[in-house]
Amino acid sequence: MQESTADHRQCCQMGRLVAKNSCFALRCDDGDEYWLEMDRIPHHLIDQHVRIDGVMYGKSLISVAGIGPA
């Protein structure tokens, strides 16, 4: 049996931080959306344009290392 390697890479994305289905997502200007995994929720940035640095897992999940206004 062959082990599969995790599909992950460093990423930097910009878009609007939104609350969605009791979770948080980044909605980009091109229409793409990414689910976000964050330890701390920056409530003051919800519905604001933000820049996110982190690790992308698969095609739609970002483990956030840093977030701030864009």
N, C-alpha and C positions, 0 to 999 in steps of 0.2 A: 504494500500500500504506500502510495506516494503522499508525502506531506504537502499541503498547499501553503504558499506563503501569503501573508497578509498583504492586501492591496492598500498601501498607505504611502503618503508623501507629504512633505511640507507644503503649506499653501498660504496665500494671502488673498483675501476676498473683501470686496466692498459692497455694501448694500444696506437695506433697511432692516433693523432688528425688529422682529414681530413675534408676538405671543400667538401660538397656534396649537390647538388641541391640548392645552395644559402643558405645552412644551415651548421651546423657542426655536426660531428659524431665522435664516438670513435670506431676504428676498432681494435678488440682484436686479439691476436695471434691465438686463436682457431677458428677465422672466424666470431664470433659474432660481430654485430654492434649495437651501441646504439645512438639514437638521443640525442643531448645535448641542454639543455636550459641554457644559460649563459647571465649574465648582461653585462659583459665585454668580448671582444674577444681577447685572447692572440695571436695576429698574429705571434709573434716570435716563437710560439710553433707549428704552423701548420706544418704537416708532420714530427713531432717529436714524440718520445715515451714519453708518459705522464702518470701521476697518477691523477685520478679524485676521489674526495670525494664529496658525495652529497646524494640526495634522489632519489631512483628508483621508477618510477611510471609505473605500468603495467610491461611489459616485455621488452620495448625498449626505454624508455625515462628517462634520468637522469637530474634532476635539480641540476646543479653544484654549490657546495658551495666553493670548492677549486680545483685548478688545478696547476700542476707544473711538471718539468722534472722528469722522472722516473729514 
